[in-house]
Amino acid sequence: MHRRAKGWSLWISAAIVLAGAAATAISIVGHRRAHSPRTDAHLHLPIGDLRSQAEEGRLLVRIARADELTPTFTREHARQLARRVRAALDGLPAPADASKPGTDAAIAAAAANDARRARRAGENVERALQRMAAAPRPADELDVADPVFAAAARELGFLDTATREPAK
């Protein structure tokens, strides 16, 4: 009976050590994933640029509503801002390029989805700015452009935080 008890105690000790090692490994992996960006970090700069342009569009609308800008200035600034949005959209990788081979499938899918969402929001901002730039009276387009800029800034802000590297 003594040999059997000794065998069981060795088996249980090994099982406890193995369970402890597995729990430690799972904890480390979970901690690492919780502090890594939700998606690929190379999307951070283009998305940040688009967010900045959307916020600048909101500011342009706010100042133009207060009648502090001439229609010519508003039109020209909207035109220049639309060009900068186009440049930021050109810097954004295509959804197929956002998912790098060799990465986790879930991270690659999230990166492609985030690139697609950022592109859609940026294109909406660009269209609203082009509409303001083409209008004979840009003040007539402010009510249409303001919600577009606000929604895009909110969406791009979320995507911006999802792609940010954690502070160390």
TABELGI-V802362 format. One record per residue. N is the residue number from 1. D_CENTER is the distance of its C-alpha to the mean C-alpha in whole Angstrom. Layout:
n:N d_center:D_CENTER
n:N d_center:D_CENTER
This chain:
n:1 d_center:64
n:2 d_center:63
n:3 d_center:62
n:4 d_center:60
n:5 d_center:58
n:6 d_center:58
n:7 d_center:56
n:8 d_center:54
n:9 d_center:53
n:10 d_center:52
n:11 d_center:50
n:12 d_center:48
n:13 d_center:47
n:14 d_center:46
n:15 d_center:44
n:16 d_center:43
n:17 d_center:42
n:18 d_center:40
n:19 d_center:38
n:20 d_center:37
n:21 d_center:36
n:22 d_center:33
n:23 d_center:32
n:24 d_center:31
n:25 d_center:29
n:26 d_center:27
n:27 d_center:27
n:28 d_center:26
n:29 d_center:23
n:30 d_center:22
n:31 d_center:21
n:32 d_center:20
n:33 d_center:17
n:34 d_center:16
n:35 d_center:16
n:36 d_center:14
n:37 d_center:10
n:38 d_center:9
n:39 d_center:8
n:40 d_center:9
n:41 d_center:9
n:42 d_center:10
n:43 d_center:7
n:44 d_center:7
n:45 d_center:9
n:46 d_center:9
n:47 d_center:6
n:48 d_center:8
n:49 d_center:11
n:50 d_center:10
n:51 d_center:9
n:52 d_center:13
n:53 d_center:14
n:54 d_center:14
n:55 d_center:15
n:56 d_center:18
n:57 d_center:19
n:58 d_center:19
n:59 d_center:21
n:60 d_center:23
n:61 d_center:24
n:62 d_center:25
n:63 d_center:27
n:64 d_center:29
n:65 d_center:29
n:66 d_center:31
n:67 d_center:34
n:68 d_center:33
n:69 d_center:32
n:70 d_center:34
n:71 d_center:33
n:72 d_center:34
n:73 d_center:31
n:74 d_center:29
n:75 d_center:29
n:76 d_center:29
n:77 d_center:26
n:78 d_center:24
n:79 d_center:25
n:80 d_center:24
n:81 d_center:20
n:82 d_center:20
n:83 d_center:21
n:84 d_center:18
n:85 d_center:16
n:86 d_center:17
n:87 d_center:17
n:88 d_center:14
n:89 d_center:13
n:90 d_center:16
n:91 d_center:14
n:92 d_center:11
n:93 d_center:13
n:94 d_center:14
n:95 d_center:13
n:96 d_center:16
n:97 d_center:15
n:98 d_center:12
n:99 d_center:14
n:100 d_center:17
n:101 d_center:20
n:102 d_center:21
n:103 d_center:18
n:104 d_center:18
n:105 d_center:18
n:106 d_center:16
n:107 d_center:13
n:108 d_center:14
n:109 d_center:13
n:110 d_center:10
n:111 d_center:9
n:112 d_center:11
n:113 d_center:10
n:114 d_center:6
n:115 d_center:8
n:116 d_center:10
n:117 d_center:8
n:118 d_center:7
n:119 d_center:11
n:120 d_center:12
n:121 d_center:11
n:122 d_center:12
n:123 d_center:15
n:124 d_center:16
n:125 d_center:16
n:126 d_center:18
n:127 d_center:20
n:128 d_center:21
n:129 d_center:21
n:130 d_center:24
n:131 d_center:26
n:132 d_center:26
n:133 d_center:27
n:134 d_center:30
n:135 d_center:31
n:136 d_center:35
n:137 d_center:34
n:138 d_center:30
n:139 d_center:31
n:140 d_center:31
n:141 d_center:28
n:142 d_center:26
n:143 d_center:26
n:144 d_center:24
n:145 d_center:22
n:146 d_center:21
n:147 d_center:19
n:148 d_center:17
n:149 d_center:16
n:150 d_center:15
n:151 d_center:14
n:152 d_center:11
n:153 d_center:11
n:154 d_center:10
n:155 d_center:8
n:156 d_center:6
n:157 d_center:7
n:158 d_center:6
n:159 d_center:2
n:160 d_center:4
n:161 d_center:6
n:162 d_center:5
n:163 d_center:5
n:164 d_center:8
n:165 d_center:12
n:166 d_center:14
n:167 d_center:17
n:168 d_center:20
